[in-house]
């Protein structure tokens, strides 16, 4: 049977880690935005922007793999729980009742999946921001060249 306690503890640690990760990336991107104001730092800004984009893409792959594994675990426990509620439970439950009981039993695992999916969305937004910065830098350089 599914042990919810370990997953709840893991979720607390995961949430803290994800919050910290978001704070770090927010600062990195804000620093790039600040540096992009200076023409003398645009080259460095471009290098960091591309590097950060690649790092985030690598992290996205890792997170998506983890999500896939967690969903497989959820499916496995859903199947096992369905069987247990069908054969070993004291009351006869309808299919809808079984599904609701199982979803309640597996709620902490579903929360973990949601936390990971939310972080994937955050990374995708970071990539969009970095891509927009690339266009902004290119336009800034073009404007500077036109002024000369």
Secondary structure, 3 states (H helix, E strand, C coil): CCCHHHHHHHHHHHHHHHHHHHHHHHHHHHHHHHHCCCHHHHHHHHHHHHHHHHHHHHHHHHHHHHHHHHHHHHHHHHHHHHHHHHHCCCCCCCHHHHHHHHHHHCHHHHHHHHHHHHHHHHHHHHHHHHHHHHHHHHHHHHHHHHHC
